[in-house]
């Protein structure tokens, strides 16, 4: 059935993707231009489909249960292990910090109280679930994603009329505004959940041809939801804020703010749990740390980063998107190329078409890194 073979497993990855990055897009699109942002969003959604296919193919052709760091050790030894550890693990800690930054913006729309207290409550809830090893199942994730998408549709419908009246559809597309790539890459990133989707197909014995379709849907659905969210916020906001929320207060009915608060809280806590569990698995499975130490690091590192000064939402989203994610995607691509040379199995879901796109993918991600290096050098 399409339900169990495509839609249900797609919700695992889509649920991980739809998260904090979504709330940076209205502000970033305003800075870059709506059409420029939209083209970048569509382009990187297509690029991520290819990356997910390559990663899933790598997983299927490698013996054992691993994550990004473990695959790097297998295919590149220690020379690949430590860079992968930096890219994979440190990135996850920064992502968890980003969720902490945003948490008060959305819980404050539902509950009253000091923002710091709300941040700590969010952190406690997420940490407890990670501590006790609660794992999400596909059906629960589907229901959560469905609820988030329904709220996005509500926001889009409420803001559609004003958006159509005020948006400039005649503006030129400016490809030089590469800075928009950082938040978009962050918003569409979900590689850490690809192993979970592959595991679902292995356990259900569904044909891997459906895995390919499921992964594609996992990238397309968030991109469509993000586009709807952007023009909904644009239509509802008088002044678009960095977190997409502040500009709505006092301009939309309270029930809409409550719905937006629920949307934010659901997406943040959902992603916080899966990111935290993946960070814990890296520490336990790939670094062989004791369980108590891995739990402690995952629980206490994000607030430590927050209170050490990492509290700017747009800066952190751009930092992770422009530096860590191109490196992560390049690592996946080069591991797949190595596996393609030495594996006992032929490509399972990455066919000739995907193989031909690999050089283009490498050039794109190298270009994003080049943009980062040039900007750092100029500063």
C-alpha atoms as one frame of an Amber mdcrd trajectory, in Angstrom:
protein
   0.000   0.000   0.000   1.116   3.546  -0.753   0.344   4.511   2.857   2.805
   2.128   4.498   5.380   2.006   1.696   5.774   5.707   0.853   3.809   8.169
   2.996   4.374   6.691   6.458   8.174   6.310   6.176   8.394   9.699   4.430
   6.871  11.271   7.535   9.863  10.082   9.607  12.274  12.167   7.548   9.846
  15.027   6.846   9.150  15.317  10.565  12.845  15.743  11.235  13.275  18.273
   8.413  10.350  20.519   9.340  11.756  22.339  12.318  13.466  25.464  13.542
  14.885  26.440  10.155  11.402  27.161   8.837  11.073  30.199  11.083  14.145
  31.894   9.597  12.865  31.741   6.016  10.358  34.659   5.956  13.055  37.070
   7.171  15.738  35.609   4.873  13.407  35.691   1.854  12.743  39.345   2.605
  16.478  40.064   2.583  17.147  38.095  -0.615  13.910  38.777  -2.505  10.927
  36.444  -2.618  11.555  34.931  -6.064  15.282  34.509  -5.371  14.507  32.735
  -2.112  11.874  30.573  -3.773  14.232  29.477  -6.561  16.947  28.626  -4.033
  14.391  26.666  -1.988  13.272  24.605  -5.001  16.857  24.030  -6.166  18.136
  22.806  -2.812  15.052  20.627  -2.273  15.936  18.841  -5.532  19.601  18.644
  -4.513  18.701  17.125  -1.156  16.671  14.407  -2.874  19.860  13.309  -4.640
  21.891  13.509  -1.424  19.313  11.399   0.441  19.366   8.799  -2.339  23.160
   8.626  -2.171  23.147   8.326   1.620  20.450   5.642   1.631  22.346   3.721
  -1.040  25.508   3.964   1.053  23.657   2.590   4.083  22.178  -0.315   2.127
  25.580  -1.295   0.717  27.435  -1.209   4.046  27.356  -3.983   6.638  26.283
  -3.137  10.176  24.412  -0.337  11.923  26.219   2.997  11.801  25.749   6.747
  11.618  27.672   9.388   9.670  30.765   9.194  11.872  30.813   5.400  11.737
  30.568   5.322   7.941  33.435   7.836   7.705  35.603   5.541   9.839  34.749
   2.550   7.642  35.524   4.221   4.317  38.278   6.709   5.220  39.745   5.419
   8.479  40.925   7.916  11.088  41.556  10.474   8.339  37.810  10.640   7.795
  36.667   9.835  11.307  37.752  13.036  13.044  36.463  15.460  10.373  33.177
  13.544  10.358  33.034  13.760  14.148  33.487  17.524  13.927  30.896  17.889
  11.169  28.390  15.398  12.580  28.523  15.769  16.339  29.414  19.438  16.825
  26.764  20.377  14.283  24.134  18.509  16.297  25.058  20.359  19.483  24.667
  23.699  17.679  21.323  22.563  16.237  20.061  21.702  19.718  21.180  25.168
  20.845  19.175  26.738  18.006  16.074  24.921  19.264  16.663  26.306  22.738
  16.931  29.846  21.341  13.588  29.559  19.566  11.662  27.695  22.262  10.558
  30.752  24.320   9.288  32.533  21.189   6.674  29.857  20.661   5.909  28.551
  24.124   5.351  32.191  25.093   2.429  32.312  22.662   0.746  29.505  24.598
   1.867  30.004  28.204   2.802  33.045  30.252   6.070  33.342  32.146   9.663
  34.461  31.847  11.398  33.437  28.608  14.318  31.883  30.474  11.944  29.715
  32.504  10.205  28.589  29.306  13.558  27.768  27.740  14.467  25.652  30.765
  11.093  23.876  30.711  11.561  23.041  27.019  15.090  21.808  27.745  13.891
  19.622  30.639  11.112  18.009  28.543  13.437  17.242  25.637  16.223  16.025
  27.912  13.955  13.672  29.859  12.786  11.962  26.682  16.381  11.625  25.450
  17.436  10.388  28.898  14.896   7.584  28.960  15.540   6.616  25.354  12.016
   7.233  24.068  11.896   6.554  20.327   9.317   7.945  17.973   7.383   5.538
  15.821   6.400   6.266  12.236   2.672   6.629  12.935   3.231   9.129  15.754
   5.590  11.107  13.532   3.053  11.098  10.702   0.335  12.477  12.993   2.703
  15.175  14.266   3.737  16.185  10.741   0.095  16.201   9.633  -0.798  18.552
  12.485   2.098  20.874  11.655   1.174  20.957   7.968  -2.464  21.759   8.803
  -1.371  24.725  10.926   0.937  25.927   8.127  -1.988  25.734   5.712  -4.107
  27.799   8.120  -1.422  30.497   8.322  -1.003  30.453   4.539  -4.732  30.819
   3.915  -5.078  33.680   6.405  -2.172  35.572   4.871  -2.738  34.689   1.199
  -4.897  37.663   0.169  -2.601  40.345   1.536   0.469  38.516   0.262  -0.890
  38.483  -3.299  -1.626  42.210  -3.087   1.779  43.246  -1.743   4.277  40.739
  -3.218   6.435  41.863  -6.133   6.396  39.074  -8.707   8.289  41.179 -11.263
  11.523  41.298  -9.281  14.640  39.858 -10.864  16.290  36.727  -9.523  19.703
  37.432  -8.006  21.824  34.276  -7.832  24.647  36.205  -6.155  22.729  36.266
  -2.864  24.264  32.999  -1.757  23.752  33.897   1.906  20.183  32.618   1.513
  21.634  29.136   0.950  22.632  28.800   4.612  19.171  29.057   6.194  17.605
  27.061   3.341  20.162  24.252   3.654  19.522  24.222   7.385  15.741  24.200
   6.934  15.838  21.303   4.451  18.469  19.226   6.238  17.412  15.829   7.538
  20.261  13.441   6.764  20.404  12.208  10.347  16.969  10.591   9.901  17.799
   8.780   6.638  19.133   5.712   8.534  15.782   5.532  10.358  13.889   5.510
   7.053  16.168   2.797   5.680  15.649   0.756   8.860  11.883   1.075   8.400
  12.112  -0.458   4.924  14.428  -3.231   6.087  12.061  -4.185   8.890   8.938
  -3.985   6.731  10.572  -5.821   3.777   9.075  -3.256   1.396  10.687  -2.933
  -2.073  13.512  -0.413  -2.133  11.952   1.237  -5.186   9.442   2.677  -2.718
  12.325   3.905  -0.539  13.470   6.112  -3.396   9.994   7.623  -3.775   9.621
   8.039  -0.032  12.896   9.945   0.271  11.903  12.222  -2.612   8.561  12.961
  -0.968  10.396  13.656   2.288  12.221  16.564   0.622   9.345  17.898  -1.494
   6.778  18.086   1.319   8.853  20.374   3.601   9.758  22.647   0.658   6.065
  23.109  -0.213   5.205  23.680   3.441   7.976  26.268   3.763   6.822  28.204
   0.692   3.274  28.299   2.072   4.580  29.367   5.474   6.653  32.201   3.990
   3.837  33.856   2.073   1.472  33.277   4.998   3.817  35.108   7.383   4.457
  37.801   4.773   0.742  38.384   4.447   0.067  38.457   8.189   3.098  40.418
   9.422   3.440  44.170   9.449   7.175  43.816   9.967   8.782  40.439   9.441
  10.901  39.488  12.453  13.866  37.118  12.537  11.843  34.451  14.357   8.637
  34.997  12.287   6.659  35.517  15.499   7.398  38.936  16.967   6.043  40.723
  13.897   2.672  38.968  14.300   1.944  40.016  17.872  -0.839  42.583  17.931
  -1.588  42.164  14.218  -3.380  38.814  14.140  -6.067  37.285  16.379  -4.877
  35.530  19.517  -6.108  32.100  18.335  -3.766  32.370  15.315  -0.871  33.155
  17.635  -1.767  30.135  19.739  -1.818  27.929  16.630   1.578  29.297  15.623
   2.870  28.630  19.129   1.656  25.042  18.902   3.278  24.678  15.470   6.589
  25.957  16.774   6.537  23.895  19.946   5.604  20.648  18.142   8.241  21.054
  15.467  10.943  22.065  17.942  10.350  19.332  20.508   9.993  16.715  17.767
  13.304  17.688  16.185  15.052  18.232  19.531  14.337  14.635  20.506  15.545
  13.038  17.270  18.659  15.246  17.072  19.478  14.544  20.704  19.068  10.795
  20.256  21.316  10.833  17.191  23.997  12.794  19.054  23.771  10.265  21.870
  24.147   7.364  19.416  27.284   8.917  17.924  28.795   9.242  21.387  27.885
   5.677  22.363  28.283   3.740  19.091  31.146   5.613  17.417  33.110   7.121
  20.323  32.292   4.206  22.670  31.529   6.508  25.601  29.648   5.143  28.620
  25.896   5.645  28.505  25.834   8.012  31.478  28.517  10.249  29.927  26.871
  10.381  26.506  23.548  11.310  28.131  25.209  14.022  30.202  26.967  15.542
  27.172  23.791  15.607  25.061  21.733  17.087  27.894  24.133  19.753  29.186
  26.122  20.874  26.112  23.273  22.853  24.425  22.492  25.053  27.466  26.246
  25.486  28.011  26.596  26.831  24.458  23.550  29.052  24.934  24.762  30.618
  28.165  28.270  31.042  26.719  26.854  33.522  24.190  25.421  31.565  21.252
  21.990  33.222  21.318  21.567  34.809  17.846  19.083  32.709  15.876  19.795
  33.906  12.313  23.557  33.866  12.864  23.585  30.270  14.132  21.229  29.031
  11.397  23.415  30.637   8.719  26.602  29.373  10.394  25.407  25.767  10.470
  23.858  25.953   6.999  26.836  27.522   5.234  29.644  25.603   6.967  28.570
  22.320   8.539  25.936  21.174   6.047  28.009  21.561   2.844  30.792  19.646
   4.601  28.335  16.967   5.707  26.864  16.581   2.222  30.314  16.453   0.607
  31.307  13.770   3.091  28.239  11.705   2.156  29.010  12.087  -1.545  32.685
  11.100  -1.221  31.795   8.128   1.000  29.326   6.970  -1.629  31.986   7.295
  -4.336  34.372   5.203  -2.226  31.671   2.620  -1.521  30.838   2.468  -5.215
  34.416   1.405  -5.904  34.850  -1.218  -3.192  31.344  -2.460  -2.344  30.329
  -6.036  -3.069  26.919  -4.743  -4.151  25.924  -2.593  -7.143  23.970   0.637
  -6.536  20.543  -0.184  -5.155  18.664   3.113  -5.464  21.338   5.459  -6.877
  21.245   4.718 -10.602  23.093   6.209 -13.564  21.126   9.468 -13.447  22.154
  10.065  -9.841  25.737   9.072 -10.639  25.912  11.725 -13.383  24.797  14.453
 -10.990  27.574  13.773  -8.453  30.132  16.177 -10.026  27.489  18.919 -10.111
  26.620  18.333  -6.455  30.289  18.551  -5.499  30.676  21.855  -7.373  27.575
  23.321  -5.704  28.630  22.487  -2.151  32.219  23.533  -2.834  30.841  26.821
  -4.140  28.909  27.418  -0.904  32.050  26.691   1.134  34.013  29.031  -1.117
  31.495  31.772  -0.365  32.058  31.226   3.370  35.849  31.269   3.029  35.828
  34.472   0.943  33.594  36.239   3.447  35.754  35.155   6.390  38.881  36.272
   4.525  37.375  39.705   3.757  36.514  40.214   7.412
